[in-house]
Amino acid sequence: MSQIVQTFRTKYQSSRNFILYGLIGISAAGLDSLSFVGFRQLGIGLLIANLISMHLGMLFSFVFNTFVNFRKTDDLAKRATTFFSIAYAGMLLATGLLALQTQLLSIADLPAKLVTVMIVALVQYNLNRTITYKSGGQGSR
């Protein structure tokens, strides 16, 4: 009986993490977009506004995934470095996938973007789950 309970807990936790990761990601994208619009209205240049807003979204995502979703609060500097490295790698992967789909496969921009977002989100979730938020030393909850 305890094996059944343990299996259920593991599956529930995995599903909970995945759903929260998605909700946090959507919220981070919203923050990115809204802050970008705000920065542009304040007269900040296009690329600078984009860089700042993207990093605000990534920081939001890191904080909420760290403290709310995965609840791993030890080794914050190491976890942040890993999280942001995975985010930057995701940007490179997204750029490559978009180019592949639109230029080589002649897929329209929006469908290519949607497929890219889904692929990159799954890759980043799995990397963050297994690397950034793997169980660490003391301080983890």
Salt bridges, closest charged atoms under 4 A:
ASP74 OD1 - ARG79 NH2 2.64
